[in-house]
Amino acid sequence: MEPTVKAKTGLVVATYFSGPKIQWILDNVSGARAAGERGDLLFGNIDTWVIWWLTGGPDGGAHVTDYTNASRTMLMDLKTLDWDAELLSKIKVPRAMLPQIRPSSDKKLYGQTRANGPVGGVVPVCADLGDQQAALFGQTCYAVGEAKNTYGTGNFMLLNTGTSPVPSKSGLLTTAGYGLEQGKSVYALEGSIAITGAAIQWLRDNLGLIKEASETEAIAKSVDDAGGIYFVPAFSGLFAPHWDMYARGAIVGLTRYVNRAHIVRATLESICYQTKEVADAMEADSGVKLTTLKVDGGAVKNDFLMQLQADILGVKVVRPQVQETTSLGAAYGAGLATGFWSTLDELRKNWQVDKVFEPKSTEEQRAAGLAGWKKAVQRTLGWVEKEPAKEAVGAGAKS
């Protein structure tokens, strides 16, 4: 099914997305499939569930989702922005249980909260974006080629590709970015990195090399470089652009010279090198050269990490004043829907820069560092052997 899924949804086939999970529930919970076919059992990601309860729940709540959340179900066609009949048939999900797909910022409103409900009054419910897409919107990446990167437990980089979906040939996901009108969407390429901030937690919790994440800046600055080592934190495989679930982590280039500070610095560098690989994949897919990267998330408070990122990318890294950009993006969407703001230009003016990090490294330094990183990554790929495929057992045969 993967070629069909990729062509229509921009996703790879994975249980990470909703479709296979729905199928499992319908196949394994008694009575679920019949109830779903009648429309008595409803599906929704967490956005749908929250909106449904806010607007009345079983007493007439709105059963809706938006383009960005629907694009992560493996069931929506990115071009039609509607549930796809072929995918519903193959994944065996009844259309009757699915929510209506609406714009991410909807002037018609999804509904209103109840006067006696959880927010204590009647409030319009009118904006809905997935986590990373909300950050893209909150970072005001409204023009083709604008990108943001969120630094959390993992990293998520999104690039605005305009009003047509761009298929990826470089290991990225194609996704809806945001929609402001019914039947229209702005699209994005997304690169997901599994382990970034989680690698810092590993230094603290598993190795005891640091007591707090905030220490990493001073420790890393105490050495001039990583001592010739590279740390590839493939603890749960590698996501974009490799998508190798059998990769495992490694520290390569170790000598007796290497100390705690080198390992801490190499960990910060690993975050930046993984981002560089995703940025290069985005450039290859879109043909758009990255000139500026807007950043957000908990780790962006680390000035050394942000400067390192600018040096490894070779482009400006821009940190905004408001770094909780997912919440900001949802607020921007609601403000547009209710007329608090009227245009995207007003949102651009509202967004303010905290600090800009200019690259200081040379092209030769960047190329040498990236070559070493790629060599290290090759050491980790396919480390765990895949289980051989099991032969099908024929009818009546003994298992």
N, C-alpha and C positions, 0 to 999 in steps of 0.2 A: 504493500500500500504506500510505501514511502514516496515514490515519484508523484503519485496523485496528491498525497498530503502536502508535499513541498510545493507543488505547482499551485495548489488552491489556497493553502493557509500560510505558506512561508515558514512552516515549522518542520522539524524532524519528528519522526514517530517516537514518542516517549511517554511513559506513564507519568511524567512530570506534568503533563497537560490534562485537562479535565475529561476529554472524551473517553479514554480507556477506563478511567475511574468510574464514570457513569455506567459504562457497560458492565463492569465488574459488579457494581451494586445491583443492577437490574437482573443479572444472571445468578446472583448468589443470595439475595435477600428475598425470602418468600413473599409473593404477592406484589413485589415492587414493579415488575414489568407491566403487569395488567393495570396497576394504578397509574403508571406513567403514560400508558397508551390512552387511558381515559382522561388524562390531564388532572387527576386527583393527587398525583405526586409531582411536585415541581422541582426543577433543577435551577441552581444559581451558584456562581462563585460568591465570595464573601461580600462583594459589592451589592449583588442582587439581594442577598439575604438581609443586609442592613437596610437597603432602601425599602424592601418589602415590609419590614417591621416598622420603620420610621413612618411609613405612609398608611399604616393600618393593619398590616399582617393579614390574618384570616378574615378580617372585616373589611376587605376591599383594598388591600395593599397593592401597590404598583409592582408588577412582576417584569422588571426591565433590567437591561445591562447596557453597556456602551460599546462602541467599536473596539476600543483597546482591550477591554476585558474579554469580549467575545472572541477576539483574535487569538486568545490563548487557550481555547477549548479544543482545537483540532477539528472544529465543526463549522467554522464560518469561512466563506469564500472572501478573500481580501478584496476582490474586484467588485463583487456584487454587494458586499457588506451585509450579507444575509446568510442564514443557515443553509448549508449546501445539501441538497437532496441525496446526492451520491454518497457523501461522507456519512450522513445520518443512516443511510441504508447499510453501508459496510460496517460501521461501528455499532449499529443496532441501537440507536437512540431515537425514541419517538419525538417528533416535532412538538407534540401537544404539551410536553413538559418543559419546553425551553422558553426563556424570557424573550420579550420584544427587544430588538436591538435599536438603541437610540443614540443621538449624538452625545459627545462627551460633555458638552455645554449646551443645554437645551432650553431655549426661551419659552417653549410650550410647557416646561416643567414636567418632572416625572410624577409629582404629586406634592402634597404638603404634610407636614407633621401634624399629629393630633394635638388638640388643645391640652388634653390630659396625658400626653405622651412623654417620652423620655427627655425632651428638651423644654418642656413646660410651656409650650405655646405653639401657635400656627406659624410655621416657617417653611418657605419653599425649598423643595429638594430638587436640584436642577443641574448638578455637575457630578460626573462619575468618570474617573480615569484610573487605569492600572498604576501600580506603584512607580515604575520607571518612566512611564509615559507622562505621569503627573510631574515628575521631576524635570523632564524635557520641557513641558509646558511652563513650569515654574521658573526655569532658567531662560525663558523667552527665546527658545531656539525655533523661531518661526520662519526662518529663511532656509532655503536649500543649502546644505553644506555646514550648517551650524550643528554643533555636537556638545553633549554633556557626558560627564563620567561621574558615577556615584561610587564613593569609596565606603563600603560597609564591611560586613563579614565576607562578602564577595564583592566584585565590581561589576557594574552594568553600564555599558557605554552605548548611547543612542545617537544616531546621525539622521537629521532631517533629510529625506530624499525627495520631498515634494508630493504632488498629487497623484503619482502613479507608483505602485509597488515595484521595488527593484529586487529581482531574484538574486540570491547570493550563490556565488560559486566558490566562496572562500571560507565556508564554515560559520556564517552568521545566520541569524534569524531575520526574516522580513516580518514587520509588524505594523499594525495601525498605530500611528503616533498620537493623533487626536482628531476629533471631528467637531465642527461648529455648526454644520448644517446637515439635515436629513439626507442621506444618500451620498455624502461627500466626506472624504477623509484625507488627512495629510499622513504620509507613511514614513517609516523609519527603518533603518538597519540597526540591529541590536547585537552586541557582543557580550556574552555572559561569561564571567570569570568566577570559578567556584570558590577559590581560597585566596583572599587578600588580607583583610583585617583578621580573619581566623588564623592566619599564620602568626600574627603578633600574639594572639591569645595562646597559641601553641608554645611560643617562646616563654610565656609567663607561666602557664598552667602545667605543661608537660616537662619542660626543661628547667624551669626556674631561673632563666637567664635574666629576667627582668621582674620587677614587682608591679609596675604599672606601665600601661601602653605609652603614657606620656614621657617615660624615660628614654624611649628609643631615639628621639631626636638628638639629645646630648650625647648618648653612647655612640651613635652612628657618626656624629661629627668629630668624635675623638680620634678617628682614623682617616687617612687620606683616600682610601678606597676599600674594597671588600677583600683585599689580600689575595686576589686571584680566584676566589670561589664564586660559584653561582648556586643559589638555592631555588629549586623548582618545587613548589608546594603542591604537588599533585596528590593530595591526600585522598581525594575521591575521584581520581581521574582528572583529565583536562577537558575543559569546556572549549569555547571558541578560542581560536579557529580550528583546534585539533579534533575535538569531540572524540577523545579516546578514553573510554571509561575504564580501560585496563592499564592506563598509566599510573605510576606510583611515584611519590616524592623522592627527591635526592638532593644531597649537597655534593657538588663535584668540584675538583680542583684543590682538595684539602692538602695542606702541608703542615708541618709542625709550627710554622710561623703563625698560623691562623689562631685568633683568640675570640673571646666573647663579642667584642665590638665588631669584628669582621662579620660574624654570623648575623648580628643584629642589622648591620648595614646591608648585607646580602638579602635579608628578608624584605627590607624596604625596597631594594632594587627590584626584587621579584615582582612586586606590585606594579612597578613602572614598566618593566619589560613585558609583562603580560598585557598591559594596556597598549604598549607600542605594537604588539602583534595584532591586536584587535583593530587599532587605528589603520595599520597597513592593509588589513583585510578589507576594511571599509573603503579605503581609497581604491583598491583593486576592483571592488564590486561597483562602486558608484562613479568612478572617474573624477571624483571631487577631492582635491588636495586639502587636507586639514590645515588651517592657519591659526586657529585658536581653539582651546578646549576649556569649556566651563566645567567647574568641579563642585561637588557637594558631598555631604556625608560626614560621618564622625572623624575620619582620618585626615580631612583636609585642614584641620587645625594645625597639623604638623608642617611648619614652614619648610623644614629640610626635605621632607617627602615631596612637597609640591615643587620645590626647586629641582629636585632630582627628576621629577616627572617632566618638567620643561626641558631639562638637559637631554634626557633620553629620547623624548619625542622630537625635539628641535622646533617646537612651536610654543607660543605663549600659553600659559595656564592661568585662568582667571577665576578667582574665588569671590563669590558674592557676599554681601553683608548678611543676607538671610540664607543660611545654609540648610535649613529644613525645607528644601525646595519641593518635596512631594506634597507637603501640606500647603505650601504657597501655590503650587499649580492647581490644586483642587479649589482653593479660594479664588484664584484668578478665573477659573471656569465658572464658578457660581456667580462671581461679580459680573462677568460678561452676560450671563443668562438673565440676570435681574436688572441690568442697566446701571449697575454701580460703576462699571467701566463700559465704554462704548467701542473701543478699538484696540487692536493688538499694539498699536503704537503707544497708547496710554500705559499698557502693561510694561512695555520696554522702558518707559520713563520711570516707572515705579521700581523696577529692578536696579539695584545699585551695586557697584564694585567695591569689594573690601581691599583686595590686593591682586596685583598682576605679577606673575613670575616669568621673567624673560629667560630664554635659553642662553647659557654661557659656554656650553661645550662646543667643540669643533665637529665638523662633519666626520672627520677621521676618527675621533674619539667615539662618536655615536655608532659608527659602522663597526668598529672593533668590539665595542661592548655588546652590540646586538649579535654579532657573529658568535661570540662566546656563549651568549644566552641560548641561541638556537642549537649549538652543539650540546649544551647541557640538557635541553629539552629532548633531544634525540635519545639520550641515555635513559629517559623515563618512559618512553612510549612503548605500549604493549608489554609492560613488565610482567603483568599477571596473564597467564595463558588462558585463552578462552576455552570454555568447556566444549567438547565436541558435540555436535548436534545429535540428539537422540533419534534413533530410527522410529518411524511410525509403527505402531502395533496394529496388525490387521484384525479385522472382526473375527472373534472366536479364538484368536491366538492367546497363548498364555503370556502374561506380563512377566 
